[in-house]
């Protein structure tokens, strides 16, 4: 039986046997986080990815006027990390923080080195995941540039179906690029339509 969400994720994404999945246990660590704990600071160098076993993380930055901008939420079974820092050796351009008490699996390139030995079609699978990630980012940029607040919120609900009650409205508004007041109006409008 699989002993963690991360092992299930590895098995599913990479097509590994349970035996091979267990071989990877030495290449990641589990860490408990308290709400508000920061895993990654802006301007730090990072070589780590974080897989959320339980809880909820966010990545964010601040504008010059001190306004918070949420880039991503990472609930259970999601990965989060700064690819620019990990792969291009740049300083991180955002923070990663726990919104709730969380349990994460932390891994780096040595995990992928070992995974590539166990997965015959590692390159193809990795490339497909990367393309999916880029497609998602392009979709998000397109929404921020041209979609209405209502369209953005509906997309948020599709992407994160269980987060609207777990995440404070001000953080959802930040993710959507709107004010909390606008988000309240959008939610009322949608609720009225559903009635």
C-alpha positions in Angstrom: 0.0 0.0 0.0 1.3 3.5 -0.8 2.4 5.3 2.3 2.0 8.9 1.2 0.4 11.2 -1.4 3.8 11.9 -2.8 4.5 8.2 -3.5 1.1 8.0 -5.1 1.9 11.0 -7.2 5.3 9.6 -8.3 3.7 6.3 -9.2 0.9 8.0 -11.2 3.0 10.7 -13.0 6.0 8.6 -13.8 4.5 5.1 -14.3 6.7 3.5 -11.6 6.0 0.3 -9.7 5.5 0.6 -6.0 8.9 -1.0 -5.5 10.6 1.6 -7.6 8.7 4.4 -5.9 9.9 3.2 -2.5 13.5 3.3 -3.8 13.1 7.1 -4.1 12.4 7.6 -0.4 16.1 8.4 0.3 16.0 11.3 -2.2 13.4 13.5 -0.5 12.6 14.6 3.0 9.3 15.3 4.8 8.9 18.5 6.8 6.0 19.8 8.9 5.3 23.6 8.6 3.3 25.8 10.8 0.9 28.3 9.4 2.9 31.4 8.3 6.2 29.6 8.0 8.2 30.7 5.0 10.0 28.0 3.0 11.6 30.4 0.4 12.5 34.0 0.7 12.7 36.5 -2.1 16.4 36.9 -3.3 17.4 33.5 -2.0 18.9 30.8 -4.2 16.8 27.7 -4.1 17.3 24.2 -5.6 14.2 22.7 -4.0 10.7 21.7 -5.0 7.9 21.3 -2.5 5.2 18.7 -2.8 2.2 19.3 -0.5 1.2 16.2 1.4 -1.3 18.1 3.5 -2.1 21.7 4.0 -1.8 24.7 1.7 1.1 26.9 0.5 1.2 30.0 -1.6 3.9 31.7 -3.7 3.8 35.5 -3.8 5.7 38.7 -4.2 5.2 42.4 -3.3 5.0 45.3 -5.6 7.0 48.5 -4.9 4.0 49.9 -3.1 3.9 46.9 -0.7 0.9 45.2 -2.4 0.9 41.4 -2.2 0.6 39.5 -5.5 -0.3 35.8 -5.2 1.3 33.8 -8.1 0.1 30.3 -7.1 -1.7 28.3 -4.4 -0.5 24.8 -3.7 -3.0 22.6 -2.0 -2.6 18.8 -1.4 -0.9 16.9 -4.2 0.5 20.1 -5.9 4.1 21.0 -6.5 5.5 24.5 -6.0 9.0 26.0 -6.3 10.9 28.7 -8.2 12.0 27.1 -11.5 14.1 30.1 -12.3 16.1 29.7 -9.2 16.3 25.9 -9.4 17.2 25.5 -13.1 18.8 28.9 -14.0 20.5 29.5 -10.7 18.8 32.9 -10.3 17.8 34.5 -7.0 14.2 33.7 -6.2 11.7 36.3 -7.4 9.0 35.2 -4.9 8.3 33.8 -1.4 6.8 30.4 -0.6 4.8 30.3 2.6 2.4 28.0 4.4 -1.2 29.3 4.6 -2.2 26.4 6.9 -0.2 24.0 9.0 1.2 21.7 6.3 3.3 18.7 5.6 5.6 18.9 2.5 8.0 16.6 0.7 11.2 18.5 -0.3 13.4 17.3 -3.1 16.0 18.6 -5.6 17.8 17.6 -8.8 19.2 14.4 -7.1 15.7 13.1 -6.9 15.2 13.6 -10.6 18.6 12.0 -11.4 17.4 8.9 -9.5 14.0 9.1 -11.0 15.4 9.2 -14.5 17.2 5.9 -13.8 13.9 4.2 -12.8 11.7 5.7 -15.5 12.4 4.5 -19.0 10.6 7.4 -20.7 11.6 10.1 -18.1 12.5 12.7 -20.7 9.2 12.5 -22.6 7.1 12.5 -19.4 9.1 15.4 -18.0 8.8 17.4 -21.2 5.0 16.8 -21.2 4.7 18.1 -17.6 6.8 21.1 -18.5 4.6 21.9 -21.5 1.5 21.5 -19.4 2.9 24.0 -16.8 3.8 26.5 -19.6 0.3 26.2 -21.0 -1.2 26.9 -17.6 1.0 30.0 -17.1 0.0 31.3 -20.6 -3.7 30.8 -19.7 -3.2 32.6 -16.4 -1.5 35.6 -18.1 -4.2 35.8 -20.7 -6.9 35.8 -18.0 -5.1 38.6 -16.1 -4.7 40.7 -19.2 -8.1 40.4 -20.7 -10.7 38.5 -18.7 -13.4 40.1 -16.5 -13.2 39.7 -12.7 -16.1 37.2 -12.9 -14.3 35.1 -15.6 -11.1 35.0 -13.5 -13.0 33.9 -10.4 -14.9 31.2 -12.3 -11.5 30.0 -13.6 -10.1 30.0 -10.1 -13.0 27.8 -8.9 -12.3 25.3 -11.7 -8.6 25.2 -11.0 -8.9 25.2 -7.2 -12.4 23.7 -6.6 -11.9 23.3 -2.8 -10.1 26.4 -1.9 -12.8 29.1 -1.8 -13.6 28.2 1.8 -10.0 27.6 2.9 -8.3 30.8 1.6 -9.1 34.3 2.9 -10.9 36.4 0.4 -8.1 39.0 0.4 -5.7 36.3 -0.9 -8.1 35.1 -3.6 -8.5 38.7 -4.7 -4.8 39.1 -4.8 -4.5 36.0 -7.0 -7.2 37.3 -9.3 -5.6 40.8 -9.5 -8.7 42.5 -8.1 -9.7 44.2 -4.9 -11.5 42.3 -2.1 -14.5 44.6 -2.6 -14.7 43.6 -6.3 -14.4 39.9 -5.4 -17.3 40.3 -2.9 -19.4 41.8 -5.7 -18.5 39.0 -8.1 -19.3 36.3 -5.6 -22.7 37.9 -4.9 -23.4 38.1 -8.6 -22.5 34.5 -9.1 -24.6 33.4 -6.1 -27.6 35.4 -7.5 -27.2 33.7 -10.9 -27.2 30.3 -9.2 -30.5 31.1 -7.4 
